[in-house]
Amino acid sequence: MHWQALAWFLVVFPSKKIIIDLDQIMDILKLFRERYTTKLYDSTYRLQAEEINQIKEILRLAPSSINSQPWAFEIIEDDVIKEQLSEHSMNNSGRVRAASHIIVFHVYRSVDVFERERIGRLAEGAQGFYRGYVASHGVVAVRAWMERQVYVALGMLLAALPALGVDSTPMEGIDLEAYDGILGHEKFRPIVAVALGRRDPKDENQPSITPKSRRTDVFI
């Protein structure tokens, strides 16, 4: 397997001098195979400040179309706020209470403010793309496009967390209007959240207890 991967790289990049750490490639696959959506958290565990700083940097570095970055990230540790949010988190209420931290992913409320603060600062080529291929479809399309960028950041975070040894739960099963009322940011509104922490050993969703089930017919 390692030699096949090396041969592929040499064919694709014949003129490049590339140092390939094949063990690191296999480690990434191992992390992805072991990663899962945590259902039960150790309520006594708290992430350290350095871990939170690393998570912040991961989110800050997230890519977005034309570098639009239409987002804001709110990291919540306060137990009082988590309790308030948990009451509007449907099946995720127990996870919101027990998790070390909750990250709420926000997007700009106003397209006008977004265009002024973000699009207006981009290079003319990027602005032209936005005007011609995004804004030309109307406000509803712009809002949907902005939300898709936020999900890119969400995916990047979920992919990176296993390398930090942090368990997570992406949560769409939350009452966004209630979250919005509790957090109350004038410029941004919430669209999705992630619980962070360490799994409870009794969590039956972890792959060592319940093996992952993934489709094999996903490539066309």
JORA-V382531 format. One line per field, one symbol per residue. psi: psi as a letter, one per 40 degrees, with the letter a starting at -180 (. if undefined). A space follows every 10 residues. Layout:
# JORA-V382531
psi: ???
This chain:
# JORA-V382531
psi: dddddddddd ddgdeihhhh gddddddddd dddeiihhdh iheehhiidd dddddddddd eiiihffdgf iihhhhdhdd ddddddefeb eeddddddid ihhhhiihdh ddddddddde eiiddddddd ddecdeeidd dddddddddd dddddddddd dddefhiihh hegihddddd dddfhddiii eiihiiahih deheeidedh iihiiefeh.
